[in-house]
Amino acid sequence: MKLSDLRPNPGANKRRKRVGRGPGSGHGKTATRGHKGQKSRSGGLKDPRRFEGGRSTLLMRLPKRGMPGQVPGEIRRPRYQGVNLKDLARFEGEVTPERLVEVGILKKGYRLKILGEGEAKPLRVVAHAFSKSALEKLRAAGGEAVVLTPSPSEASGA
């Protein structure tokens, strides 16, 4: 067997349909689009994901309830990020959200909530919220929990 003997399997290579190339192409006149109608026109179909043939779309037919929210987007709510007690074990003294952002545990722009997984150390922890189990463990270890109140700019929905 030589390289010149190699051939693709029968039916593996199919010629591309070239439409709009006149009667000699075998796809002349209407170029396989049929006669008249929306599909025969240039520009083809409207987006089938939302266009329903000209009738009122599903989204418009459904009842609208509740508040429209802020434009653009959804209603802004404060975003909390949970940090477990086991993640605070490497700290000494006081732990604040700013310190956790510096270290890379807390993402900037999130409020801090302390969660109760792991053992607590006698730390002074400053956070926006605490879970019940985290509070109990922290107080049992001799630590202190300080709840931060959001500033007026944060309270409006940052």
For each residue, the residues with C-beta under 8 A, 3 or more apart:
1: 5 6
2: 5
3: 6
4:
5: 1 2
6: 1 3
7:
8: 12 13
9: 12
10:
11: 14
12: 8 9
13: 8
14: 11
15:
16:
17: 27 32
18: 21 25 27
19: 25 27 31 32 33
20: 27 31
21: 18 24 25 27 28
22: 25 28
23: 28 29
24: 21 28
25: 18 19 21 22 28
26:
27: 17 18 19 20 21 31 32
28: 21 22 23 24 25 31
29: 23
30: 33 34 35 40
31: 19 20 27 28
32: 17 19 27
33: 19 30 39 40
34: 30 37 39 40
35: 30 40
36: 40
37: 34 40 41
38: 41 45
39: 33 34 44 45
40: 30 33 34 35 36 37
41: 37 38 44
42:
43:
44: 39 41
45: 38 39 48 51
46: 51
47: 50 51
48: 45 51
49:
50: 47 57 59
51: 45 46 47 48 54 57
52: 55 56 57 58
53:
54: 51
55: 52
56: 52 60 61
57: 50 51 52 60 61
58: 52 61 62
59: 50 62
60: 56 57
61: 56 57 58
62: 58 59
63:
64: 68
65:
66:
67: 75
68: 64 71
69: 73 74 75
70: 73 74 75 76
71: 68
72:
73: 69 70 76
74: 69 70
75: 67 69 70 157
76: 70 73 157 158
77: 157
78: 111 150 154 157 158
79: 109 110 111
80: 110 111 112 113 128 129
81: 106 107 110 111 112 113
82: 113 114 115
83: 87 88 100 105 106 112 113 114 115 127
84: 87 88 114 115 116 117 118
85: 88 89 114 115 116 117 118 119 120 134 137 138
86: 89 117 118 119
87: 83 84 90 105 118
88: 83 84 85 91 95 114 120 121 123 125
89: 85 86 118 119 121
90: 87
91: 88 95 99 121 123
92: 123
93: 123 124
94: 99 123 124 125 126
95: 88 91 99 100 123 124 125 126
96: 99 100 126
97: 100 101 106 111 112 126 127 128 148
98: 101 102
99: 91 94 95 96 102 103
100: 83 95 96 97 103 105 106 112
101: 97 98 104 105 106 107 108
102: 98 99
103: 99 100
104: 101
105: 83 87 100 101
106: 81 83 97 100 101 110 112
107: 81 101 110
108: 101
109: 79 158
110: 79 80 81 106 107
111: 78 79 80 81 97 128 129 150 154
112: 80 81 83 97 100 106 127 128 129 148
113: 80 81 82 83 127 128 129 130 131
114: 82 83 84 85 88 125 127 129 130 131 134 138 145
115: 82 83 84 85 131 133 134
116: 84 85 131 132 133 134 135 136 137
117: 84 85 86
118: 84 85 86 87 89
119: 85 86 89 137 141
120: 85 88 123 134 137 138 140 141 143
121: 88 89 91 141 143
122: 141 142 143
123: 88 91 92 93 94 95 120 138 143 144
124: 93 94 95 143 144 146
125: 88 94 95 114 130 138 143 144 145 146
126: 94 95 96 97 146 148
127: 83 97 112 113 114 130 145 146 147 148
128: 80 97 111 112 113 147 148 150
129: 80 111 112 113 114 147
130: 113 114 125 127 134 135 138 145 147
131: 113 114 115 116 134 135
132: 116 135 136
133: 115 116 136 137
134: 85 114 115 116 120 130 131 137 138 145
135: 116 130 131 132 138 139 145
136: 116 132 133 139 140
137: 85 116 119 120 133 134 140 141
138: 85 114 120 123 125 130 134 135 141 143 144 145
139: 135 136 142 143 145
140: 120 136 137
141: 119 120 121 122 137 138
142: 122 139
143: 120 121 122 123 124 125 138 139
144: 123 124 125 138
145: 114 125 127 130 134 135 138 139
146: 124 125 126 127
147: 127 128 129 130
148: 97 112 126 127 128
149:
150: 78 111 128 154 155
151: 154 155
152: 155 156
153: 156 158
154: 78 111 150 151 158
155: 150 151 152
156: 152 153
157: 75 76 77 78
158: 76 78 109 153 154
